[in-house]
Amino acid sequence: MMLGQGGSLKVFVATRPIDFRKGIDGLALAVQEMFGLDPFCGAIFVFRSKRADRIKLLVWDQTGMVLVHKRLEAGKFVWPQVRDGVMRISSAQLAALFEGVDWRLVRPERTRRPLAAG
């Protein structure tokens, strides 16, 4: 899966399941209502099914809205405790989630910004 802009990519995850019959328009509306964000901001928005074996990703790529739907044939996605709200994860954690790996084990390293170039 292409994740686009690398480490600076913003990823927001809905922590409660959504109606998986929703398509692009319904999910874009959910972004506004659940996340309080603009669905056209370029961030990736992640939604889960009730059974946790399917995810949908929604992102605006500057040319159109992209919807990715993945269903695991065996097992379930590792998911945070179901509750109302939104959480933010890194693009590395999204890649692990998408692969069906325990994304909580991915800890992006933070580095200090250099004071000067060279």
A tleap script that builds the chain and sets N, CA, C and O, in Angstrom:
source leaprc.protein.ff14SB
mol = sequence {
  NMET MET LEU GLY GLN GLY GLY SER LEU LYS
  VAL PHE VAL ALA THR ARG PRO ILE ASP PHE
  ARG LYS GLY ILE ASP GLY LEU ALA LEU ALA
  VAL GLN GLU MET PHE GLY LEU ASP PRO PHE
  CYS GLY ALA ILE PHE VAL PHE ARG SER LYS
  ARG ALA ASP ARG ILE LYS LEU LEU VAL TRP
  ASP GLN THR GLY MET VAL LEU VAL HIE LYS
  ARG LEU GLU ALA GLY LYS PHE VAL TRP PRO
  GLN VAL ARG ASP GLY VAL MET ARG ILE SER
  SER ALA GLN LEU ALA ALA LEU PHE GLU GLY
  VAL ASP TRP ARG LEU VAL ARG PRO GLU ARG
  THR ARG ARG PRO LEU ALA ALA CGLY
}
set mol.1.N position { 0.843 -1.188 0.000 }
set mol.1.CA position { 0.000 0.000 0.000 }
set mol.1.C position { 0.876 1.236 0.000 }
set mol.1.O position { 1.870 1.298 0.724 }
set mol.2.N position { 0.521 2.199 -0.792 }
set mol.2.CA position { 1.269 3.442 -0.799 }
set mol.2.C position { 0.754 4.336 0.326 }
set mol.2.O position { -0.450 4.517 0.513 }
set mol.3.N position { 1.706 4.882 1.059 }
set mol.3.CA position { 1.347 5.747 2.172 }
set mol.3.C position { 1.631 7.206 1.875 }
set mol.3.O position { 1.316 8.072 2.691 }
set mol.4.N position { 2.217 7.495 0.729 }
set mol.4.CA position { 2.356 8.882 0.326 }
set mol.4.C position { 3.543 9.602 0.903 }
set mol.4.O position { 4.684 9.249 0.607 }
set mol.5.N position { 3.302 10.606 1.723 }
set mol.5.CA position { 4.289 11.611 2.070 }
set mol.5.C position { 5.259 11.207 3.166 }
set mol.5.O position { 5.900 12.087 3.741 }
set mol.6.N position { 5.401 9.944 3.487 }
set mol.6.CA position { 6.397 9.511 4.466 }
set mol.6.C position { 6.037 9.836 5.888 }
set mol.6.O position { 4.870 9.782 6.276 }
set mol.7.N position { 7.054 10.180 6.674 }
set mol.7.CA position { 6.911 10.361 8.104 }
set mol.7.C position { 6.021 11.513 8.521 }
set mol.7.O position { 5.502 11.506 9.637 }
set mol.8.N position { 5.823 12.515 7.653 }
set mol.8.CA position { 5.029 13.671 8.032 }
set mol.8.C position { 3.530 13.434 7.853 }
set mol.8.O position { 2.718 14.307 8.158 }
set mol.9.N position { 3.174 12.274 7.367 }
set mol.9.CA position { 1.778 11.943 7.111 }
set mol.9.C position { 0.995 11.865 8.417 }
set mol.9.O position { 1.433 11.225 9.373 }
set mol.10.N position { -0.165 12.518 8.455 }
set mol.10.CA position { -1.023 12.463 9.639 }
set mol.10.C position { -2.026 11.342 9.463 }
set mol.10.O position { -2.650 11.210 8.410 }
set mol.11.N position { -2.178 10.530 10.513 }
set mol.11.CA position { -3.088 9.390 10.480 }
set mol.11.C position { -3.995 9.478 11.703 }
set mol.11.O position { -3.518 9.551 12.836 }
set mol.12.N position { -5.301 9.470 11.467 }
set mol.12.CA position { -6.286 9.527 12.535 }
set mol.12.C position { -7.130 8.261 12.499 }
set mol.12.O position { -7.553 7.816 11.432 }
set mol.13.N position { -7.373 7.684 13.674 }
set mol.13.CA position { -8.087 6.416 13.788 }
set mol.13.C position { -9.354 6.614 14.612 }
set mol.13.O position { -9.301 7.134 15.726 }
set mol.14.N position { -10.490 6.199 14.061 }
set mol.14.CA position { -11.740 6.186 14.822 }
set mol.14.C position { -11.690 4.983 15.749 }
set mol.14.O position { -11.466 3.863 15.289 }
set mol.15.N position { -11.891 5.189 17.026 }
set mol.15.CA position { -11.738 4.093 17.987 }
set mol.15.C position { -13.004 3.275 18.167 }
set mol.15.O position { -12.984 2.262 18.865 }
set mol.16.N position { -14.097 3.689 17.558 }
set mol.16.CA position { -15.304 2.858 17.626 }
set mol.16.C position { -15.664 2.416 16.209 }
set mol.16.O position { -15.353 3.119 15.248 }
set mol.17.N position { -16.308 1.271 16.069 }
set mol.17.CA position { -16.666 0.761 14.738 }
set mol.17.C position { -17.662 1.676 14.025 }
set mol.17.O position { -18.419 2.414 14.655 }
set mol.18.N position { -17.635 1.604 12.684 }
set mol.18.CA position { -18.588 2.342 11.863 }
set mol.18.C position { -19.409 1.356 11.039 }
set mol.18.O position { -19.076 0.174 10.951 }
set mol.19.N position { -20.469 1.851 10.446 }
set mol.19.CA position { -21.284 1.060 9.530 }
set mol.19.C position { -20.468 0.856 8.260 }
set mol.19.O position { -20.188 1.821 7.548 }
set mol.20.N position { -20.086 -0.368 7.968 }
set mol.20.CA position { -19.194 -0.651 6.846 }
set mol.20.C position { -19.888 -0.595 5.490 }
set mol.20.O position { -19.257 -0.839 4.462 }
set mol.21.N position { -21.162 -0.280 5.479 }
set mol.21.CA position { -21.838 -0.047 4.203 }
set mol.21.C position { -21.523 1.344 3.662 }
set mol.21.O position { -21.799 1.630 2.497 }
set mol.22.N position { -20.949 2.210 4.491 }
set mol.22.CA position { -20.636 3.577 4.062 }
set mol.22.C position { -19.542 3.572 3.010 }
set mol.22.O position { -18.569 2.822 3.084 }
set mol.23.N position { -19.742 4.437 2.032 }
set mol.23.CA position { -18.744 4.627 0.988 }
set mol.23.C position { -17.984 5.921 1.229 }
set mol.23.O position { -17.910 6.413 2.354 }
set mol.24.N position { -17.424 6.464 0.158 }
set mol.24.CA position { -16.594 7.666 0.267 }
set mol.24.C position { -17.364 8.832 0.882 }
set mol.24.O position { -16.877 9.465 1.819 }
set mol.25.N position { -18.548 9.120 0.375 }
set mol.25.CA position { -19.299 10.273 0.875 }
set mol.25.C position { -19.691 10.107 2.342 }
set mol.25.O position { -19.583 11.048 3.128 }
set mol.26.N position { -20.144 8.911 2.705 }
set mol.26.CA position { -20.528 8.658 4.090 }
set mol.26.C position { -19.343 8.732 5.043 }
set mol.26.O position { -19.470 9.222 6.165 }
set mol.27.N position { -18.203 8.249 4.600 }
set mol.27.CA position { -17.007 8.311 5.447 }
set mol.27.C position { -16.464 9.736 5.546 }
set mol.27.O position { -15.974 10.146 6.599 }
set mol.28.N position { -16.551 10.492 4.446 }
set mol.28.CA position { -16.125 11.891 4.495 }
set mol.28.C position { -16.979 12.672 5.495 }
set mol.28.O position { -16.471 13.518 6.231 }
set mol.29.N position { -18.263 12.384 5.514 }
set mol.29.CA position { -19.148 13.008 6.497 }
set mol.29.C position { -18.779 12.557 7.913 }
set mol.29.O position { -18.799 13.360 8.846 }
set mol.30.N position { -18.443 11.281 8.074 }
set mol.30.CA position { -18.020 10.762 9.387 }
set mol.30.C position { -16.750 11.454 9.864 }
set mol.30.O position { -16.596 11.703 11.059 }
set mol.31.N position { -15.839 11.768 8.948 }
set mol.31.CA position { -14.615 12.497 9.321 }
set mol.31.C position { -14.989 13.840 9.925 }
set mol.31.O position { -14.435 14.240 10.950 }
set mol.32.N position { -15.918 14.531 9.301 }
set mol.32.CA position { -16.348 15.832 9.814 }
set mol.32.C position { -17.040 15.694 11.164 }
set mol.32.O position { -16.787 16.483 12.075 }
set mol.33.N position { -17.910 14.699 11.298 }
set mol.33.CA position { -18.699 14.544 12.521 }
set mol.33.C position { -17.905 13.920 13.659 }
set mol.33.O position { -17.960 14.413 14.786 }
set mol.34.N position { -17.161 12.835 13.388 }
set mol.34.CA position { -16.455 12.101 14.446 }
set mol.34.C position { -15.119 12.741 14.805 }
set mol.34.O position { -14.760 12.831 15.979 }
set mol.35.N position { -14.390 13.182 13.789 }
set mol.35.CA position { -13.045 13.699 13.999 }
set mol.35.C position { -13.034 15.221 14.153 }
set mol.35.O position { -12.110 15.787 14.737 }
set mol.36.N position { -14.078 15.881 13.619 }
set mol.36.CA position { -14.082 17.336 13.618 }
set mol.36.C position { -13.030 17.901 12.682 }
set mol.36.O position { -12.516 18.997 12.906 }
set mol.37.N position { -12.706 17.148 11.623 }
set mol.37.CA position { -11.645 17.557 10.701 }
set mol.37.C position { -12.171 17.622 9.275 }
set mol.37.O position { -13.243 17.103 8.965 }
set mol.38.N position { -11.395 18.268 8.420 }
set mol.38.CA position { -11.704 18.387 7.001 }
set mol.38.C position { -11.242 17.118 6.288 }
set mol.38.O position { -10.049 16.817 6.325 }
set mol.39.N position { -12.128 16.363 5.640 }
set mol.39.CA position { -11.715 15.133 4.976 }
set mol.39.C position { -10.785 15.375 3.784 }
set mol.39.O position { -10.185 14.431 3.271 }
set mol.40.N position { -10.660 16.625 3.340 }
set mol.40.CA position { -9.818 16.966 2.198 }
set mol.40.C position { -8.467 17.539 2.631 }
set mol.40.O position { -7.787 18.180 1.830 }
set mol.41.N position { -8.070 17.317 3.887 }
set mol.41.CA position { -6.829 17.895 4.408 }
set mol.41.C position { -5.581 17.083 4.047 }
set mol.41.O position { -4.463 17.537 4.289 }
set mol.42.N position { -5.756 15.893 3.474 }
set mol.42.CA position { -4.602 15.077 3.091 }
set mol.42.C position { -4.205 14.042 4.123 }
set mol.42.O position { -3.337 13.211 3.855 }
set mol.43.N position { -4.820 14.071 5.298 }
set mol.43.CA position { -4.545 13.055 6.321 }
set mol.43.C position { -5.244 11.758 5.933 }
set mol.43.O position { -6.192 11.760 5.147 }
set mol.44.N position { -4.766 10.652 6.493 }
set mol.44.CA position { -5.435 9.358 6.311 }
set mol.44.C position { -6.356 9.138 7.503 }
set mol.44.O position { -5.956 9.320 8.653 }
set mol.45.N position { -7.584 8.746 7.220 }
set mol.45.CA position { -8.565 8.454 8.253 }
set mol.45.C position { -8.857 6.963 8.207 }
set mol.45.O position { -9.161 6.414 7.148 }
set mol.46.N position { -8.762 6.308 9.368 }
set mol.46.CA position { -8.885 4.857 9.455 }
set mol.46.C position { -10.158 4.516 10.226 }
set mol.46.O position { -10.430 5.070 11.291 }
set mol.47.N position { -10.924 3.592 9.659 }
set mol.47.CA position { -12.178 3.137 10.274 }
set mol.47.C position { -12.155 1.618 10.377 }
set mol.47.O position { -11.539 0.949 9.548 }
set mol.48.N position { -12.815 1.073 11.381 }
set mol.48.CA position { -12.865 -0.378 11.581 }
set mol.48.C position { -14.285 -0.898 11.542 }
set mol.48.O position { -15.248 -0.158 11.743 }
set mol.49.N position { -14.391 -2.201 11.275 }
set mol.49.CA position { -15.690 -2.876 11.331 }
set mol.49.C position { -15.935 -3.384 12.750 }
set mol.49.O position { -15.023 -3.396 13.577 }
set mol.50.N position { -17.163 -3.798 13.023 }
set mol.50.CA position { -17.482 -4.328 14.353 }
set mol.50.C position { -16.678 -5.582 14.681 }
set mol.50.O position { -16.252 -5.769 15.820 }
set mol.51.N position { -16.470 -6.443 13.677 }
set mol.51.CA position { -15.745 -7.693 13.915 }
set mol.51.C position { -14.232 -7.512 13.946 }
set mol.51.O position { -13.506 -8.454 14.265 }
set mol.52.N position { -13.747 -6.322 13.621 }
set mol.52.CA position { -12.316 -5.982 13.624 }
set mol.52.C position { -11.497 -6.781 12.610 }
set mol.52.O position { -10.274 -6.858 12.727 }
set mol.53.N position { -12.162 -7.377 11.617 }
set mol.53.CA position { -11.419 -8.095 10.581 }
set mol.53.C position { -11.318 -7.283 9.295 }
set mol.53.O position { -10.728 -7.736 8.314 }
set mol.54.N position { -11.898 -6.073 9.300 }
set mol.54.CA position { -11.874 -5.201 8.123 }
set mol.54.C position { -11.552 -3.777 8.546 }
set mol.54.O position { -11.952 -3.326 9.619 }
set mol.55.N position { -10.816 -3.071 7.678 }
set mol.55.CA position { -10.577 -1.652 7.884 }
set mol.55.C position { -10.823 -0.920 6.574 }
set mol.55.O position { -10.704 -1.488 5.488 }
set mol.56.N position { -11.169 0.353 6.704 }
set mol.56.CA position { -11.276 1.250 5.562 }
set mol.56.C position { -10.411 2.468 5.841 }
set mol.56.O position { -10.417 3.014 6.944 }
set mol.57.N position { -9.669 2.883 4.824 }
set mol.57.CA position { -8.838 4.070 4.900 }
set mol.57.C position { -9.365 5.068 3.890 }
set mol.57.O position { -9.673 4.710 2.753 }
set mol.58.N position { -9.466 6.308 4.302 }
set mol.58.CA position { -9.955 7.378 3.437 }
set mol.58.C position { -8.919 8.483 3.404 }
set mol.58.O position { -8.457 8.935 4.452 }
set mol.59.N position { -8.546 8.925 2.201 }
set mol.59.CA position { -7.565 10.010 2.073 }
set mol.59.C position { -7.811 10.788 0.788 }
set mol.59.O position { -8.177 10.214 -0.238 }
set mol.60.N position { -7.606 12.090 0.854 }
set mol.60.CA position { -7.653 12.965 -0.321 }
set mol.60.C position { -6.226 13.051 -0.841 }
set mol.60.O position { -5.326 13.421 -0.088 }
set mol.61.N position { -5.992 12.716 -2.122 }
set mol.61.CA position { -4.627 12.705 -2.668 }
set mol.61.C position { -4.355 13.868 -3.619 }
set mol.61.O position { -3.450 13.785 -4.449 }
set mol.62.N position { -5.112 14.932 -3.511 }
set mol.62.CA position { -5.005 16.140 -4.329 }
set mol.62.C position { -5.653 15.999 -5.708 }
set mol.62.O position { -5.811 16.995 -6.413 }
set mol.63.N position { -6.031 14.779 -6.105 }
set mol.63.CA position { -6.729 14.600 -7.374 }
set mol.63.C position { -8.109 13.976 -7.176 }
set mol.63.O position { -8.960 14.045 -8.062 }
set mol.64.N position { -8.321 13.376 -6.025 }
set mol.64.CA position { -9.590 12.738 -5.731 }
set mol.64.C position { -9.540 12.041 -4.390 }
set mol.64.O position { -8.483 11.917 -3.770 }
set mol.65.N position { -10.695 11.591 -3.955 }
set mol.65.CA position { -10.785 10.871 -2.686 }
set mol.65.C position { -10.480 9.402 -2.943 }
set mol.65.O position { -11.008 8.805 -3.881 }
set mol.66.N position { -9.621 8.820 -2.102 }
set mol.66.CA position { -9.206 7.425 -2.229 }
set mol.66.C position { -9.797 6.646 -1.057 }
set mol.66.O position { -9.696 7.065 0.096 }
set mol.67.N position { -10.415 5.506 -1.369 }
set mol.67.CA position { -10.957 4.625 -0.339 }
set mol.67.C position { -10.296 3.269 -0.490 }
set mol.67.O position { -10.368 2.647 -1.550 }
set mol.68.N position { -9.651 2.812 0.576 }
set mol.68.CA position { -9.006 1.496 0.600 }
set mol.68.C position { -9.765 0.648 1.602 }
set mol.68.O position { -10.029 1.083 2.723 }
set mol.69.N position { -10.116 -0.563 1.195 }
set mol.69.CA position { -10.852 -1.492 2.050 }
set mol.69.C position { -10.034 -2.777 2.123 }
set mol.69.O position { -9.699 -3.364 1.094 }
set mol.70.N position { -9.717 -3.209 3.330 }
set mol.70.CA position { -8.968 -4.462 3.493 }
set mol.70.C position { -9.702 -5.370 4.458 }
set mol.70.O position { -10.158 -4.943 5.519 }
set mol.71.N position { -9.809 -6.651 4.063 }
set mol.71.CA position { -10.408 -7.679 4.919 }
set mol.71.C position { -9.358 -8.751 5.143 }
set mol.71.O position { -8.779 -9.272 4.190 }
set mol.72.N position { -9.113 -9.079 6.407 }
set mol.72.CA position { -8.204 -10.173 6.717 }
set mol.72.C position { -8.936 -11.492 6.509 }
set mol.72.O position { -10.083 -11.644 6.930 }
set mol.73.N position { -8.286 -12.425 5.875 }
set mol.73.CA position { -8.900 -13.730 5.638 }
set mol.73.C position { -8.880 -14.591 6.892 }
set mol.73.O position { -9.718 -15.478 7.052 }
set mol.74.N position { -7.939 -14.335 7.771 }
set mol.74.CA position { -7.867 -15.064 9.041 }
set mol.74.C position { -7.410 -14.083 10.110 }
set mol.74.O position { -6.527 -13.260 9.866 }
set mol.75.N position { -7.995 -14.168 11.266 }
set mol.75.CA position { -7.592 -13.300 12.367 }
set mol.75.C position { -8.290 -11.954 12.340 }
set mol.75.O position { -9.213 -11.721 11.560 }
set mol.76.N position { -7.823 -11.082 13.210 }
set mol.76.CA position { -8.398 -9.750 13.349 }
set mol.76.C position { -7.282 -8.730 13.451 }
set mol.76.O position { -6.157 -9.051 13.833 }
set mol.77.N position { -7.612 -7.495 13.104 }
set mol.77.CA position { -6.668 -6.410 13.300 }
set mol.77.C position { -6.538 -6.134 14.787 }
set mol.77.O position { -7.520 -6.201 15.526 }
set mol.78.N position { -5.326 -5.824 15.224 }
set mol.78.CA position { -5.123 -5.411 16.608 }
set mol.78.C position { -5.650 -3.987 16.712 }
set mol.78.O position { -5.239 -3.105 15.958 }
set mol.79.N position { -6.550 -3.774 17.639 }
set mol.79.CA position { -7.256 -2.509 17.706 }
set mol.79.C position { -7.260 -1.972 19.121 }
set mol.79.O position { -7.254 -2.754 20.073 }
set mol.80.N position { -7.270 -0.651 19.288 }
set mol.80.CA position { -7.384 -0.112 20.651 }
set mol.80.C position { -8.747 -0.452 21.238 }
set mol.80.O position { -9.676 -0.817 20.518 }
set mol.81.N position { -8.847 -0.329 22.536 }
set mol.81.CA position { -10.113 -0.597 23.208 }
set mol.81.C position { -11.215 0.242 22.572 }
set mol.81.O position { -11.020 1.428 22.306 }
set mol.82.N position { -12.366 -0.370 22.331 }
set mol.82.CA position { -13.475 0.329 21.693 }
set mol.82.C position { -14.028 1.364 22.667 }
set mol.82.O position { -14.424 1.046 23.788 }
set mol.83.N position { -14.043 2.596 22.209 }
set mol.83.CA position { -14.586 3.703 22.990 }
set mol.83.C position { -14.840 4.847 22.026 }
set mol.83.O position { -14.343 4.830 20.900 }
set mol.84.N position { -15.597 5.826 22.446 }
set mol.84.CA position { -15.795 7.006 21.601 }
set mol.84.C position { -14.489 7.778 21.542 }
set mol.84.O position { -13.730 7.821 22.510 }
set mol.85.N position { -14.247 8.370 20.422 }
set mol.85.CA position { -13.076 9.204 20.312 }
set mol.85.C position { -12.227 8.890 19.104 }
set mol.85.O position { -12.561 8.040 18.278 }
set mol.86.N position { -11.127 9.596 19.024 }
set mol.86.CA position { -10.203 9.503 17.912 }
set mol.86.C position { -8.801 9.431 18.486 }
set mol.86.O position { -8.499 10.068 19.495 }
set mol.87.N position { -7.943 8.650 17.837 }
set mol.87.CA position { -6.546 8.627 18.257 }
set mol.87.C position { -5.676 8.883 17.048 }
set mol.87.O position { -6.123 8.722 15.913 }
set mol.88.N position { -4.451 9.275 17.280 }
set mol.88.CA position { -3.516 9.535 16.196 }
set mol.88.C position { -2.410 8.498 16.275 }
set mol.88.O position { -1.913 8.193 17.360 }
set mol.89.N position { -2.020 7.948 15.114 }
set mol.89.CA position { -0.904 7.014 15.046 }
set mol.89.C position { 0.055 7.492 13.961 }
set mol.89.O position { -0.305 8.313 13.118 }
set mol.90.N position { 1.273 6.970 13.991 }
set mol.90.CA position { 2.279 7.346 13.001 }
set mol.90.C position { 2.056 6.569 11.706 }
set mol.90.O position { 1.310 5.591 11.679 }
set mol.91.N position { 2.709 7.014 10.638 }
set mol.91.CA position { 2.588 6.297 9.369 }
set mol.91.C position { 3.205 4.901 9.484 }
set mol.91.O position { 2.743 3.971 8.822 }
set mol.92.N position { 4.240 4.740 10.314 }
set mol.92.CA position { 4.826 3.412 10.537 }
set mol.92.C position { 3.829 2.499 11.257 }
set mol.92.O position { 3.728 1.316 10.932 }
set mol.93.N position { 3.104 3.033 12.217 }
set mol.93.CA position { 2.096 2.253 12.920 }
set mol.93.C position { 0.948 1.897 11.982 }
set mol.93.O position { 0.399 0.799 12.071 }
set mol.94.N position { 0.576 2.809 11.084 }
set mol.94.CA position { -0.465 2.507 10.099 }
set mol.94.C position { -0.016 1.363 9.196 }
set mol.94.O position { -0.802 0.462 8.903 }
set mol.95.N position { 1.232 1.388 8.756 }
set mol.95.CA position { 1.742 0.315 7.898 }
set mol.95.C position { 1.659 -1.022 8.625 }
set mol.95.O position { 1.287 -2.030 8.023 }
set mol.96.N position { 2.003 -1.044 9.911 }
set mol.96.CA position { 1.924 -2.283 10.698 }
set mol.96.C position { 0.471 -2.722 10.852 }
set mol.96.O position { 0.165 -3.905 10.699 }
set mol.97.N position { -0.429 -1.783 11.153 }
set mol.97.CA position { -1.851 -2.105 11.268 }
set mol.97.C position { -2.368 -2.702 9.972 }
set mol.97.O position { -3.072 -3.712 9.986 }
set mol.98.N position { -2.020 -2.078 8.846 }
set mol.98.CA position { -2.489 -2.529 7.540 }
set mol.98.C position { -1.990 -3.937 7.221 }
set mol.98.O position { -2.678 -4.701 6.545 }
set mol.99.N position { -0.806 -4.278 7.701 }
set mol.99.CA position { -0.239 -5.612 7.478 }
set mol.99.C position { -0.784 -6.643 8.456 }
set mol.99.O position { -0.477 -7.828 8.331 }
set mol.100.N position { -1.591 -6.212 9.432 }
set mol.100.CA position { -2.160 -7.143 10.400 }
set mol.100.C position { -1.223 -7.427 11.560 }
set mol.100.O position { -1.432 -8.381 12.310 }
set mol.101.N position { -0.195 -6.607 11.713 }
set mol.101.CA position { 0.792 -6.760 12.790 }
set mol.101.C position { 0.323 -5.910 13.975 }
set mol.101.O position { -0.456 -4.972 13.802 }
set mol.102.N position { 0.798 -6.238 15.164 }
set mol.102.CA position { 0.443 -5.447 16.341 }
set mol.102.C position { 1.132 -4.091 16.241 }
set mol.102.O position { 2.313 -3.964 16.568 }
set mol.103.N position { 0.409 -3.098 15.798 }
set mol.103.CA position { 0.959 -1.763 15.558 }
set mol.103.C position { 1.458 -1.099 16.830 }
set mol.103.O position { 2.260 -0.167 16.765 }
set mol.104.N position { 0.993 -1.566 17.996 }
set mol.104.CA position { 1.415 -0.957 19.269 }
set mol.104.C position { 2.883 -1.218 19.563 }
set mol.104.O position { 3.489 -0.533 20.387 }
set mol.105.N position { 3.457 -2.219 18.883 }
set mol.105.CA position { 4.874 -2.526 19.086 }
set mol.105.C position { 5.787 -1.573 18.310 }
set mol.105.O position { 6.993 -1.533 18.553 }
set mol.106.N position { 5.218 -0.814 17.386 }
set mol.106.CA position { 6.004 0.133 16.589 }
set mol.106.C position { 6.087 1.439 17.362 }
set mol.106.O position { 5.077 2.098 17.613 }
set mol.107.N position { 7.292 1.794 17.728 }
set mol.107.CA position { 7.529 3.029 18.479 }
set mol.107.C position { 8.425 3.937 17.647 }
set mol.107.O position { 9.642 3.751 17.624 }
set mol.108.N position { 7.841 4.912 16.968 }
set mol.108.CA position { 8.678 5.792 16.168 }
set mol.108.C position { 9.639 6.576 17.051 }
set mol.108.O position { 9.251 7.114 18.088 }
set mol.109.N position { 10.890 6.634 16.628 }
set mol.109.CA position { 11.883 7.379 17.393 }
set mol.109.C position { 11.732 8.860 17.114 }
set mol.109.O position { 11.552 9.280 15.971 }
set mol.110.N position { 11.807 9.624 18.152 }
set mol.110.CA position { 11.774 11.076 18.003 }
set mol.110.C position { 13.221 11.575 18.074 }
set mol.110.O position { 13.999 11.159 18.932 }
set mol.111.N position { 13.547 12.454 17.174 }
set mol.111.CA position { 14.879 13.038 17.190 }
set mol.111.C position { 14.741 14.535 17.351 }
set mol.111.O position { 13.746 15.143 16.955 }
set mol.112.N position { 15.777 15.111 17.948 }
set mol.112.CA position { 15.761 16.561 18.114 }
set mol.112.C position { 16.100 17.221 16.794 }
set mol.112.O position { 16.887 16.707 15.999 }
set mol.113.N position { 15.494 18.356 16.586 }
set mol.113.CA position { 15.767 19.148 15.395 }
set mol.113.C position { 17.172 19.728 15.496 }
set mol.113.O position { 17.532 20.275 16.538 }
set mol.114.N position { 17.980 19.621 14.429 }
set mol.114.CA position { 19.322 20.199 14.469 }
set mol.114.C position { 19.257 21.710 14.654 }
set mol.114.O position { 18.339 22.368 14.164 }
set mol.115.N position { 20.246 22.251 15.368 }
set mol.115.CA position { 20.295 23.690 15.589 }
set mol.115.C position { 20.842 24.425 14.360 }
set mol.115.O position { 20.500 25.580 14.110 }
set mol.116.N position { 21.687 23.741 13.609 }
set mol.116.CA position { 22.264 24.364 12.413 }
set mol.116.C position { 22.505 23.298 11.370 }
set mol.116.O position { 22.672 22.123 11.695 }
set mol.117.N position { 22.524 23.712 10.112 }
set mol.117.CA position { 22.835 22.780 9.023 }
set mol.117.C position { 24.345 22.619 8.892 }
set mol.117.O position { 25.109 23.559 9.111 }
set mol.118.N position { 24.757 21.405 8.531 }
set mol.118.CA position { 26.179 21.189 8.234 }
set mol.118.C position { 27.024 20.698 9.319 }
set mol.118.O position { 28.223 20.499 9.125 }
savepdb mol mol.pdb
quit
